[in-house]
């Protein structure tokens, strides 16, 4: 009886975490739409220009990826998707987020610029790390 109650409690908490992360991704996408002058949009434009692409196209792709990730993450819980497909979605989200962290928090950062703000960068990295650890926790959970 206690195990059954514990499993339901863990499943509920995992579901709430899943919805929270989904809302976070969704709000990231909406924020990208509504604010063109943010650090994230400037970073995406710099990344796009470095590879000779159109800046607006890459930014729109990133915004759509965030919105799709938010819908997928929250939708997995709300639509009661079966475990194998849920694990694939969780793995894709983890890879998407880890790649974004690597690209935006490490590779594209100009650590030697006089405009580099270490406390702001550390805050962003820690927030991104919390999201990545949460995605990993959802991936390894049984619910």
Secondary structure as GFF3:
##gff-version 3
##sequence-region A 1 143
A	DSSP	alpha_helix	2	34	.	.	.	ID=ss1
A	DSSP	alpha_helix	39	50	.	.	.	ID=ss2
A	DSSP	alpha_helix	55	78	.	.	.	ID=ss3
A	DSSP	alpha_helix	83	100	.	.	.	ID=ss4
A	DSSP	pi_helix	101	107	.	.	.	ID=ss5
A	DSSP	alpha_helix	118	140	.	.	.	ID=ss6
###
